[in-house]
């Protein structure tokens, strides 16, 4: 009875080139997604925040001129005409 059982591993074909490309492409894609998610979750370094703070203080010093309303040409009074029937 023990002679009848075959415990040898099944024959698995060698993966093709396209299967390897797909396999490793999926691994690299997953790693890239993890890096992107970590970049969103982890706080930004302090040096970047100080640069943006300097930029915001400079932009707030600039005096903004009030916009002058341009004359609106599209709002001309419409002529009312009566239709003859």
mmCIF file as gemmi writes it, N, C-alpha and C atoms, coordinates in Angstrom:
data_model
loop_
_atom_site.group_PDB
_atom_site.id
_atom_site.type_symbol
_atom_site.label_atom_id
_atom_site.label_alt_id
_atom_site.label_comp_id
_atom_site.label_asym_id
_atom_site.label_entity_id
_atom_site.label_seq_id
_atom_site.pdbx_PDB_ins_code
_atom_site.Cartn_x
_atom_site.Cartn_y
_atom_site.Cartn_z
_atom_site.occupancy
_atom_site.B_iso_or_equiv
_atom_site.pdbx_formal_charge
_atom_site.auth_seq_id
_atom_site.auth_asym_id
_atom_site.pdbx_PDB_model_num
ATOM 1 N N . UNK Axp A 1 ? 0.827 -1.182 0 1 0 ? 1 A 1
ATOM 2 C CA . UNK Axp A 1 ? 0 0 0 1 0 ? 1 A 1
ATOM 3 C C . UNK Axp A 1 ? 0.871 1.245 0 1 0 ? 1 A 1
ATOM 4 N N . UNK Axp A 2 ? 1.962 1.275 0.731 1 0 ? 2 A 1
ATOM 5 C CA . UNK Axp A 2 ? 2.853 2.423 0.767 1 0 ? 2 A 1
ATOM 6 C C . UNK Axp A 2 ? 3.533 2.623 -0.572 1 0 ? 2 A 1
ATOM 7 N N . UNK Axp A 3 ? 3.667 1.582 -1.34 1 0 ? 3 A 1
ATOM 8 C CA . UNK Axp A 3 ? 4.325 1.687 -2.638 1 0 ? 3 A 1
ATOM 9 C C . UNK Axp A 3 ? 3.425 2.386 -3.656 1 0 ? 3 A 1
ATOM 10 N N . UNK Axp A 4 ? 2.118 2.347 -3.417 1 0 ? 4 A 1
ATOM 11 C CA . UNK Axp A 4 ? 1.185 2.944 -4.365 1 0 ? 4 A 1
ATOM 12 C C . UNK Axp A 4 ? 1.143 4.481 -4.256 1 0 ? 4 A 1
ATOM 13 N N . UNK Axp A 5 ? 1.443 5.054 -3.087 1 0 ? 5 A 1
ATOM 14 C CA . UNK Axp A 5 ? 1.375 6.498 -2.895 1 0 ? 5 A 1
ATOM 15 C C . UNK Axp A 5 ? 2.613 7.16 -3.471 1 0 ? 5 A 1
ATOM 16 N N . UNK Axp A 6 ? 2.388 8.211 -4.256 1 0 ? 6 A 1
ATOM 17 C CA . UNK Axp A 6 ? 3.509 8.94 -4.875 1 0 ? 6 A 1
ATOM 18 C C . UNK Axp A 6 ? 3.576 10.326 -4.253 1 0 ? 6 A 1
ATOM 19 N N . UNK Axp A 7 ? 4.583 10.54 -3.401 1 0 ? 7 A 1
ATOM 20 C CA . UNK Axp A 7 ? 4.727 11.816 -2.713 1 0 ? 7 A 1
ATOM 21 C C . UNK Axp A 7 ? 5.732 12.74 -3.394 1 0 ? 7 A 1
ATOM 22 N N . UNK Axp A 8 ? 6.05 12.519 -4.645 1 0 ? 8 A 1
ATOM 23 C CA . UNK Axp A 8 ? 6.984 13.396 -5.351 1 0 ? 8 A 1
ATOM 24 C C . UNK Axp A 8 ? 6.272 14.7 -5.693 1 0 ? 8 A 1
ATOM 25 N N . UNK Axp A 9 ? 7.023 15.797 -5.736 1 0 ? 9 A 1
ATOM 26 C CA . UNK Axp A 9 ? 6.378 17.087 -6.037 1 0 ? 9 A 1
ATOM 27 C C . UNK Axp A 9 ? 5.833 17.099 -7.464 1 0 ? 9 A 1
ATOM 28 N N . UNK Axp A 10 ? 4.73 17.794 -7.671 1 0 ? 10 A 1
ATOM 29 C CA . UNK Axp A 10 ? 4.156 17.842 -9.026 1 0 ? 10 A 1
ATOM 30 C C . UNK Axp A 10 ? 5.06 18.642 -9.958 1 0 ? 10 A 1
ATOM 31 N N . UNK Axp A 11 ? 4.934 18.346 -11.214 1 0 ? 11 A 1
ATOM 32 C CA . UNK Axp A 11 ? 5.758 19.044 -12.202 1 0 ? 11 A 1
ATOM 33 C C . UNK Axp A 11 ? 5.165 20.434 -12.441 1 0 ? 11 A 1
ATOM 34 N N . UNK Axp A 12 ? 5.976 21.442 -12.166 1 0 ? 12 A 1
ATOM 35 C CA . UNK Axp A 12 ? 5.547 22.829 -12.358 1 0 ? 12 A 1
ATOM 36 C C . UNK Axp A 12 ? 6.361 23.393 -13.512 1 0 ? 12 A 1
ATOM 37 N N . UNK Axp A 13 ? 5.684 23.944 -14.517 1 0 ? 13 A 1
ATOM 38 C CA . UNK Axp A 13 ? 6.445 24.482 -15.663 1 0 ? 13 A 1
ATOM 39 C C . UNK Axp A 13 ? 7.242 25.73 -15.266 1 0 ? 13 A 1
ATOM 40 N N . UNK Axp A 14 ? 8.324 25.953 -15.959 1 0 ? 14 A 1
ATOM 41 C CA . UNK Axp A 14 ? 9.173 27.128 -15.731 1 0 ? 14 A 1
ATOM 42 C C . UNK Axp A 14 ? 8.372 28.385 -16.106 1 0 ? 14 A 1
ATOM 43 N N . UNK Axp A 15 ? 8.37 29.431 -15.254 1 0 ? 15 A 1
ATOM 44 C CA . UNK Axp A 15 ? 7.613 30.644 -15.604 1 0 ? 15 A 1
ATOM 45 C C . UNK Axp A 15 ? 8.207 31.312 -16.852 1 0 ? 15 A 1
ATOM 46 N N . UNK Axp A 16 ? 7.319 31.834 -17.674 1 0 ? 16 A 1
ATOM 47 C CA . UNK Axp A 16 ? 7.766 32.494 -18.901 1 0 ? 16 A 1
ATOM 48 C C . UNK Axp A 16 ? 8.284 33.888 -18.582 1 0 ? 16 A 1
ATOM 49 N N . UNK Axp A 17 ? 8.861 34.54 -19.585 1 0 ? 17 A 1
ATOM 50 C CA . UNK Axp A 17 ? 9.409 35.884 -19.414 1 0 ? 17 A 1
ATOM 51 C C . UNK Axp A 17 ? 8.307 36.873 -19.03 1 0 ? 17 A 1
ATOM 52 N N . UNK Axp A 18 ? 7.171 36.791 -19.683 1 0 ? 18 A 1
ATOM 53 C CA . UNK Axp A 18 ? 6.074 37.723 -19.382 1 0 ? 18 A 1
ATOM 54 C C . UNK Axp A 18 ? 5.511 37.489 -17.986 1 0 ? 18 A 1
ATOM 55 N N . UNK Axp A 19 ? 5.477 36.252 -17.537 1 0 ? 19 A 1
ATOM 56 C CA . UNK Axp A 19 ? 5.022 35.992 -16.172 1 0 ? 19 A 1
ATOM 57 C C . UNK Axp A 19 ? 5.987 36.59 -15.151 1 0 ? 19 A 1
ATOM 58 N N . UNK Axp A 20 ? 7.285 36.529 -15.44 1 0 ? 20 A 1
ATOM 59 C CA . UNK Axp A 20 ? 8.27 37.141 -14.542 1 0 ? 20 A 1
ATOM 60 C C . UNK Axp A 20 ? 8.137 38.66 -14.531 1 0 ? 20 A 1
ATOM 61 N N . UNK Axp A 21 ? 7.936 39.254 -15.703 1 0 ? 21 A 1
ATOM 62 C CA . UNK Axp A 21 ? 7.772 40.707 -15.787 1 0 ? 21 A 1
ATOM 63 C C . UNK Axp A 21 ? 6.537 41.132 -14.993 1 0 ? 21 A 1
ATOM 64 N N . UNK Axp A 22 ? 5.451 40.397 -15.155 1 0 ? 22 A 1
ATOM 65 C CA . UNK Axp A 22 ? 4.223 40.712 -14.426 1 0 ? 22 A 1
ATOM 66 C C . UNK Axp A 22 ? 4.427 40.551 -12.924 1 0 ? 22 A 1
ATOM 67 N N . UNK Axp A 23 ? 5.091 39.491 -12.519 1 0 ? 23 A 1
ATOM 68 C CA . UNK Axp A 23 ? 5.303 39.226 -11.1 1 0 ? 23 A 1
ATOM 69 C C . UNK Axp A 23 ? 6.121 40.33 -10.441 1 0 ? 23 A 1
ATOM 70 N N . UNK Axp A 24 ? 7.272 40.658 -11.058 1 0 ? 24 A 1
ATOM 71 C CA . UNK Axp A 24 ? 8.129 41.675 -10.452 1 0 ? 24 A 1
ATOM 72 C C . UNK Axp A 24 ? 7.542 43.076 -10.606 1 0 ? 24 A 1
ATOM 73 N N . UNK Axp A 25 ? 6.793 43.325 -11.666 1 0 ? 25 A 1
ATOM 74 C CA . UNK Axp A 25 ? 6.117 44.603 -11.831 1 0 ? 25 A 1
ATOM 75 C C . UNK Axp A 25 ? 5.089 44.827 -10.737 1 0 ? 25 A 1
ATOM 76 N N . UNK Axp A 26 ? 4.376 43.769 -10.366 1 0 ? 26 A 1
ATOM 77 C CA . UNK Axp A 26 ? 3.405 43.887 -9.278 1 0 ? 26 A 1
ATOM 78 C C . UNK Axp A 26 ? 4.101 44.141 -7.946 1 0 ? 26 A 1
ATOM 79 N N . UNK Axp A 27 ? 5.256 43.501 -7.724 1 0 ? 27 A 1
ATOM 80 C CA . UNK Axp A 27 ? 6.008 43.756 -6.494 1 0 ? 27 A 1
ATOM 81 C C . UNK Axp A 27 ? 6.474 45.209 -6.425 1 0 ? 27 A 1
ATOM 82 N N . UNK Axp A 28 ? 7.035 45.723 -7.516 1 0 ? 28 A 1
ATOM 83 C CA . UNK Axp A 28 ? 7.508 47.104 -7.528 1 0 ? 28 A 1
ATOM 84 C C . UNK Axp A 28 ? 6.345 48.084 -7.384 1 0 ? 28 A 1
ATOM 85 N N . UNK Axp A 29 ? 5.206 47.771 -7.982 1 0 ? 29 A 1
ATOM 86 C CA . UNK Axp A 29 ? 4.024 48.62 -7.84 1 0 ? 29 A 1
ATOM 87 C C . UNK Axp A 29 ? 3.536 48.669 -6.404 1 0 ? 29 A 1
ATOM 88 N N . UNK Axp A 30 ? 3.554 47.521 -5.729 1 0 ? 30 A 1
ATOM 89 C CA . UNK Axp A 30 ? 3.12 47.484 -4.331 1 0 ? 30 A 1
ATOM 90 C C . UNK Axp A 30 ? 4.078 48.277 -3.445 1 0 ? 30 A 1
ATOM 91 N N . UNK Axp A 31 ? 5.382 48.147 -3.697 1 0 ? 31 A 1
ATOM 92 C CA . UNK Axp A 31 ? 6.367 48.902 -2.913 1 0 ? 31 A 1
ATOM 93 C C . UNK Axp A 31 ? 6.191 50.399 -3.145 1 0 ? 31 A 1
ATOM 94 N N . UNK Axp A 32 ? 5.952 50.793 -4.399 1 0 ? 32 A 1
ATOM 95 C CA . UNK Axp A 32 ? 5.747 52.204 -4.724 1 0 ? 32 A 1
ATOM 96 C C . UNK Axp A 32 ? 4.512 52.749 -4.005 1 0 ? 32 A 1
ATOM 97 N N . UNK Axp A 33 ? 3.44 51.975 -3.975 1 0 ? 33 A 1
ATOM 98 C CA . UNK Axp A 33 ? 2.229 52.418 -3.283 1 0 ? 33 A 1
ATOM 99 C C . UNK Axp A 33 ? 2.474 52.572 -1.789 1 0 ? 33 A 1
ATOM 100 N N . UNK Axp A 34 ? 3.225 51.646 -1.195 1 0 ? 34 A 1
ATOM 101 C CA . UNK Axp A 34 ? 3.531 51.764 0.229 1 0 ? 34 A 1
ATOM 102 C C . UNK Axp A 34 ? 4.345 53.017 0.517 1 0 ? 34 A 1
ATOM 103 N N . UNK Axp A 35 ? 5.297 53.327 -0.353 1 0 ? 35 A 1
ATOM 104 C CA . UNK Axp A 35 ? 6.114 54.535 -0.173 1 0 ? 35 A 1
ATOM 105 C C . UNK Axp A 35 ? 5.224 55.778 -0.277 1 0 ? 35 A 1
ATOM 106 N N . UNK Axp A 36 ? 4.296 55.786 -1.223 1 0 ? 36 A 1
ATOM 107 C CA . UNK Axp A 36 ? 3.404 56.935 -1.376 1 0 ? 36 A 1
ATOM 108 C C . UNK Axp A 36 ? 2.504 57.11 -0.159 1 0 ? 36 A 1
ATOM 109 N N . UNK Axp A 37 ? 1.975 56.022 0.36 1 0 ? 37 A 1
ATOM 110 C CA . UNK Axp A 37 ? 1.105 56.113 1.541 1 0 ? 37 A 1
ATOM 111 C C . UNK Axp A 37 ? 1.908 56.582 2.747 1 0 ? 37 A 1
ATOM 112 N N . UNK Axp A 38 ? 3.126 56.087 2.912 1 0 ? 38 A 1
ATOM 113 C CA . UNK Axp A 38 ? 3.968 56.522 4.021 1 0 ? 38 A 1
ATOM 114 C C . UNK Axp A 38 ? 4.331 57.999 3.893 1 0 ? 38 A 1
ATOM 115 N N . UNK Axp A 39 ? 4.52 58.475 2.671 1 0 ? 39 A 1
ATOM 116 C CA . UNK Axp A 39 ? 4.844 59.886 2.472 1 0 ? 39 A 1
ATOM 117 C C . UNK Axp A 39 ? 3.673 60.775 2.893 1 0 ? 39 A 1
ATOM 118 N N . UNK Axp A 40 ? 2.466 60.292 2.737 1 0 ? 40 A 1
ATOM 119 C CA . UNK Axp A 40 ? 1.3 61.067 3.15 1 0 ? 40 A 1
ATOM 120 C C . UNK Axp A 40 ? 1.139 61.026 4.664 1 0 ? 40 A 1
ATOM 121 N N . UNK Axp A 41 ? 1.359 59.866 5.249 1 0 ? 41 A 1
ATOM 122 C CA . UNK Axp A 41 ? 1.127 59.695 6.683 1 0 ? 41 A 1
ATOM 123 C C . UNK Axp A 41 ? 2.198 60.383 7.52 1 0 ? 41 A 1
ATOM 124 N N . UNK Axp A 42 ? 3.458 60.214 7.144 1 0 ? 42 A 1
ATOM 125 C CA . UNK Axp A 42 ? 4.548 60.762 7.945 1 0 ? 42 A 1
ATOM 126 C C . UNK Axp A 42 ? 4.612 62.275 7.799 1 0 ? 42 A 1
ATOM 127 N N . UNK Axp A 43 ? 4.958 62.989 8.873 1 0 ? 43 A 1
ATOM 128 C CA . UNK Axp A 43 ? 5.002 64.457 8.8 1 0 ? 43 A 1
ATOM 129 C C . UNK Axp A 43 ? 6.154 64.933 7.921 1 0 ? 43 A 1
ATOM 130 N N . UNK Axp A 44 ? 6.01 66.165 7.433 1 0 ? 44 A 1
ATOM 131 C CA . UNK Axp A 44 ? 7.028 66.771 6.579 1 0 ? 44 A 1
ATOM 132 C C . UNK Axp A 44 ? 8.174 67.243 7.46 1 0 ? 44 A 1
ATOM 133 N N . UNK Axp A 45 ? 9.374 67.203 6.924 1 0 ? 45 A 1
ATOM 134 C CA . UNK Axp A 45 ? 10.546 67.6 7.71 1 0 ? 45 A 1
ATOM 135 C C . UNK Axp A 45 ? 10.465 69.073 8.104 1 0 ? 45 A 1
ATOM 136 N N . UNK Axp A 46 ? 11.171 69.453 9.165 1 0 ? 46 A 1
ATOM 137 C CA . UNK Axp A 46 ? 11.129 70.82 9.694 1 0 ? 46 A 1
ATOM 138 C C . UNK Axp A 46 ? 11.737 71.827 8.718 1 0 ? 46 A 1
ATOM 139 N N . UNK Axp A 47 ? 12.756 71.435 7.969 1 0 ? 47 A 1
ATOM 140 C CA . UNK Axp A 47 ? 13.414 72.374 7.063 1 0 ? 47 A 1
ATOM 141 C C . UNK Axp A 47 ? 12.458 72.834 5.967 1 0 ? 47 A 1
ATOM 142 N N . UNK Axp A 48 ? 11.587 71.954 5.519 1 0 ? 48 A 1
ATOM 143 C CA . UNK Axp A 48 ? 10.628 72.334 4.482 1 0 ? 48 A 1
ATOM 144 C C . UNK Axp A 48 ? 9.589 73.301 5.043 1 0 ? 48 A 1
ATOM 145 N N . UNK Axp A 49 ? 9.185 73.115 6.283 1 0 ? 49 A 1
ATOM 146 C CA . UNK Axp A 49 ? 8.193 74.001 6.882 1 0 ? 49 A 1
ATOM 147 C C . UNK Axp A 49 ? 8.743 75.408 7.069 1 0 ? 49 A 1
ATOM 148 N N . UNK Axp A 50 ? 10.021 75.541 7.417 1 0 ? 50 A 1
ATOM 149 C CA . UNK Axp A 50 ? 10.587 76.872 7.599 1 0 ? 50 A 1
ATOM 150 C C . UNK Axp A 50 ? 10.667 77.606 6.271 1 0 ? 50 A 1
ATOM 151 N N . UNK Axp A 51 ? 10.936 76.894 5.182 1 0 ? 51 A 1
ATOM 152 C CA . UNK Axp A 51 ? 10.965 77.532 3.871 1 0 ? 51 A 1
ATOM 153 C C . UNK Axp A 51 ? 9.573 78.03 3.489 1 0 ? 51 A 1
ATOM 154 N N . UNK Axp A 52 ? 8.572 77.23 3.755 1 0 ? 52 A 1
ATOM 155 C CA . UNK Axp A 52 ? 7.219 77.653 3.399 1 0 ? 52 A 1
ATOM 156 C C . UNK Axp A 52 ? 6.745 78.787 4.298 1 0 ? 52 A 1
ATOM 157 N N . UNK Axp A 53 ? 7.185 78.82 5.561 1 0 ? 53 A 1
ATOM 158 C CA . UNK Axp A 53 ? 6.823 79.917 6.45 1 0 ? 53 A 1
ATOM 159 C C . UNK Axp A 53 ? 7.419 81.23 5.956 1 0 ? 53 A 1
ATOM 160 N N . UNK Axp A 54 ? 8.661 81.203 5.499 1 0 ? 54 A 1
ATOM 161 C CA . UNK Axp A 54 ? 9.293 82.412 4.966 1 0 ? 54 A 1
ATOM 162 C C . UNK Axp A 54 ? 8.554 82.897 3.726 1 0 ? 54 A 1
ATOM 163 N N . UNK Axp A 55 ? 8.131 81.973 2.899 1 0 ? 55 A 1
ATOM 164 C CA . UNK Axp A 55 ? 7.414 82.343 1.685 1 0 ? 55 A 1
ATOM 165 C C . UNK Axp A 55 ? 6.074 82.971 2.031 1 0 ? 55 A 1
ATOM 166 N N . UNK Axp A 56 ? 5.362 82.423 3.019 1 0 ? 56 A 1
ATOM 167 C CA . UNK Axp A 56 ? 4.064 82.974 3.4 1 0 ? 56 A 1
ATOM 168 C C . UNK Axp A 56 ? 4.202 84.368 3.987 1 0 ? 56 A 1
ATOM 169 N N . UNK Axp A 57 ? 5.261 84.622 4.77 1 0 ? 57 A 1
ATOM 170 C CA . UNK Axp A 57 ? 5.425 85.948 5.352 1 0 ? 57 A 1
ATOM 171 C C . UNK Axp A 57 ? 5.754 86.974 4.269 1 0 ? 57 A 1
ATOM 172 N N . UNK Axp A 58 ? 6.503 86.574 3.248 1 0 ? 58 A 1
ATOM 173 C CA . UNK Axp A 58 ? 6.814 87.494 2.15 1 0 ? 58 A 1
ATOM 174 C C . UNK Axp A 58 ? 5.568 87.79 1.324 1 0 ? 58 A 1
ATOM 175 N N . UNK Axp A 59 ? 4.756 86.772 1.091 1 0 ? 59 A 1
ATOM 176 C CA . UNK Axp A 59 ? 3.578 86.994 0.263 1 0 ? 59 A 1
ATOM 177 C C . UNK Axp A 59 ? 2.541 87.83 1.002 1 0 ? 59 A 1
ATOM 178 N N . UNK Axp A 60 ? 2.511 87.794 2.343 1 0 ? 60 A 1
ATOM 179 C CA . UNK Axp A 60 ? 1.547 88.597 3.078 1 0 ? 60 A 1
ATOM 180 C C . UNK Axp A 60 ? 1.97 90.062 3.127 1 0 ? 60 A 1
ATOM 181 N N . UNK Axp A 61 ? 3.265 90.347 2.915 1 0 ? 61 A 1
ATOM 182 C CA . UNK Axp A 61 ? 3.736 91.722 2.926 1 0 ? 61 A 1
ATOM 183 C C . UNK Axp A 61 ? 3.346 92.467 1.656 1 0 ? 61 A 1
ATOM 184 N N . UNK Axp A 62 ? 3.109 91.752 0.59 1 0 ? 62 A 1
ATOM 185 C CA . UNK Axp A 62 ? 2.754 92.381 -0.676 1 0 ? 62 A 1
ATOM 186 C C . UNK Axp A 62 ? 1.351 92.971 -0.539 1 0 ? 62 A 1
ATOM 187 N N . UNK Axp A 63 ? 1.225 94.233 -0.888 1 0 ? 63 A 1
ATOM 188 C CA . UNK Axp A 63 ? -0.062 94.91 -0.789 1 0 ? 63 A 1
ATOM 189 C C . UNK Axp A 63 ? -0.851 94.607 -2.054 1 0 ? 63 A 1
ATOM 190 N N . UNK Axp A 64 ? -2.047 94.122 -1.865 1 0 ? 64 A 1
ATOM 191 C CA . UNK Axp A 64 ? -2.883 93.795 -3.011 1 0 ? 64 A 1
ATOM 192 C C . UNK Axp A 64 ? -3.724 95.011 -3.369 1 0 ? 64 A 1
ATOM 193 N N . UNK Axp A 65 ? -3.732 95.335 -4.643 1 0 ? 65 A 1
ATOM 194 C CA . UNK Axp A 65 ? -4.542 96.45 -5.113 1 0 ? 65 A 1
ATOM 195 C C . UNK Axp A 65 ? -5.969 95.966 -5.324 1 0 ? 65 A 1
ATOM 196 N N . UNK Axp A 66 ? -6.935 96.782 -4.976 1 0 ? 66 A 1
ATOM 197 C CA . UNK Axp A 66 ? -8.32 96.356 -5.222 1 0 ? 66 A 1
ATOM 198 C C . UNK Axp A 66 ? -8.585 96.327 -6.719 1 0 ? 66 A 1
ATOM 199 N N . UNK Axp A 67 ? -9.347 95.348 -7.118 1 0 ? 67 A 1
ATOM 200 C CA . UNK Axp A 67 ? -9.641 95.199 -8.543 1 0 ? 67 A 1
ATOM 201 C C . UNK Axp A 67 ? -10.673 96.239 -8.961 1 0 ? 67 A 1
ATOM 202 N N . UNK Axp A 68 ? -10.423 96.845 -10.088 1 0 ? 68 A 1
ATOM 203 C CA . UNK Axp A 68 ? -11.35 97.822 -10.633 1 0 ? 68 A 1
ATOM 204 C C . UNK Axp A 68 ? -12.358 97.062 -11.477 1 0 ? 68 A 1
ATOM 205 N N . UNK Axp A 69 ? -13.613 97.33 -11.235 1 0 ? 69 A 1
ATOM 206 C CA . UNK Axp A 69 ? -14.654 96.627 -11.976 1 0 ? 69 A 1
ATOM 207 C C . UNK Axp A 69 ? -14.649 97.108 -13.422 1 0 ? 69 A 1
ATOM 208 N N . UNK Axp A 70 ? -14.502 96.187 -14.319 1 0 ? 70 A 1
ATOM 209 C CA . UNK Axp A 70 ? -14.516 96.511 -15.742 1 0 ? 70 A 1
ATOM 210 C C . UNK Axp A 70 ? -15.955 96.775 -16.167 1 0 ? 70 A 1
ATOM 211 N N . UNK Axp A 71 ? -16.143 97.723 -17.066 1 0 ? 71 A 1
ATOM 212 C CA . UNK Axp A 71 ? -17.522 97.994 -17.517 1 0 ? 71 A 1
ATOM 213 C C . UNK Axp A 71 ? -18.08 96.762 -18.222 1 0 ? 71 A 1
ATOM 214 N N . UNK Axp A 72 ? -19.287 96.431 -17.855 1 0 ? 72 A 1
ATOM 215 C CA . UNK Axp A 72 ? -19.897 95.244 -18.424 1 0 ? 72 A 1
ATOM 216 C C . UNK Axp A 72 ? -20.68 95.633 -19.662 1 0 ? 72 A 1
ATOM 217 N N . UNK Axp A 73 ? -20.235 95.115 -20.781 1 0 ? 73 A 1
ATOM 218 C CA . UNK Axp A 73 ? -20.871 95.438 -22.044 1 0 ? 73 A 1
ATOM 219 C C . UNK Axp A 73 ? -22.086 94.558 -22.305 1 0 ? 73 A 1
ATOM 220 N N . UNK Axp A 74 ? -22.117 93.429 -21.657 1 0 ? 74 A 1
ATOM 221 C CA . UNK Axp A 74 ? -23.187 92.477 -21.947 1 0 ? 74 A 1
ATOM 222 C C . UNK Axp A 74 ? -24.513 92.873 -21.309 1 0 ? 74 A 1
ATOM 223 N N . UNK Axp A 75 ? -24.523 93.82 -20.384 1 0 ? 75 A 1
ATOM 224 C CA . UNK Axp A 75 ? -25.762 94.2 -19.705 1 0 ? 75 A 1
ATOM 225 C C . UNK Axp A 75 ? -26.357 95.479 -20.293 1 0 ? 75 A 1
ATOM 226 N N . UNK Axp A 76 ? -26.586 95.477 -21.578 1 0 ? 76 A 1
ATOM 227 C CA . UNK Axp A 76 ? -27.252 96.601 -22.233 1 0 ? 76 A 1
ATOM 228 C C . UNK Axp A 76 ? -28.757 96.417 -22.079 1 0 ? 76 A 1
ATOM 229 N N . UNK Axp A 77 ? -29.465 97.529 -21.957 1 0 ? 77 A 1
ATOM 230 C CA . UNK Axp A 77 ? -30.924 97.38 -21.853 1 0 ? 77 A 1
ATOM 231 C C . UNK Axp A 77 ? -31.491 96.792 -23.144 1 0 ? 77 A 1
ATOM 232 N N . UNK Axp A 78 ? -32.365 95.83 -22.981 1 0 ? 78 A 1
ATOM 233 C CA . UNK Axp A 78 ? -32.938 95.174 -24.152 1 0 ? 78 A 1
ATOM 234 C C . UNK Axp A 78 ? -34.148 95.964 -24.629 1 0 ? 78 A 1
ATOM 235 N N . UNK Axp A 79 ? -34.274 96.065 -25.93 1 0 ? 79 A 1
ATOM 236 C CA . UNK Axp A 79 ? -35.416 96.753 -26.518 1 0 ? 79 A 1
ATOM 237 C C . UNK Axp A 79 ? -36.598 95.805 -26.513 1 0 ? 79 A 1
ATOM 238 N N . UNK Axp A 80 ? -37.705 96.333 -26.068 1 0 ? 80 A 1
ATOM 239 C CA . UNK Axp A 80 ? -38.902 95.513 -26.057 1 0 ? 80 A 1
ATOM 240 C C . UNK Axp A 80 ? -39.688 95.805 -27.324 1 0 ? 80 A 1
ATOM 241 N N . UNK Axp A 81 ? -39.942 94.776 -28.036 1 0 ? 81 A 1
ATOM 242 C CA . UNK Axp A 81 ? -40.725 94.927 -29.252 1 0 ? 81 A 1
ATOM 243 C C . UNK Axp A 81 ? -41.952 94.042 -29.139 1 0 ? 81 A 1
ATOM 244 N N . UNK Axp A 82 ? -43.038 94.579 -29.653 1 0 ? 82 A 1
ATOM 245 C CA . UNK Axp A 82 ? -44.27 93.802 -29.641 1 0 ? 82 A 1
ATOM 246 C C . UNK Axp A 82 ? -44.364 93.047 -30.956 1 0 ? 82 A 1
ATOM 247 N N . UNK Axp A 83 ? -44.727 91.821 -30.813 1 0 ? 83 A 1
ATOM 248 C CA . UNK Axp A 83 ? -44.878 90.999 -32.022 1 0 ? 83 A 1
ATOM 249 C C . UNK Axp A 83 ? -46.225 91.24 -32.63 1 0 ? 83 A 1
ATOM 250 N N . UNK Axp A 84 ? -46.247 91.388 -33.942 1 0 ? 84 A 1
ATOM 251 C CA . UNK Axp A 84 ? -47.51 91.57 -34.658 1 0 ? 84 A 1
ATOM 252 C C . UNK Axp A 84 ? -48.008 90.189 -35.073 1 0 ? 84 A 1
ATOM 253 N N . UNK Axp A 85 ? -49.274 89.97 -34.827 1 0 ? 85 A 1
ATOM 254 C CA . UNK Axp A 85 ? -49.841 88.673 -35.189 1 0 ? 85 A 1
ATOM 255 C C . UNK Axp A 85 ? -50.734 88.784 -36.359 1 0 ? 85 A 1
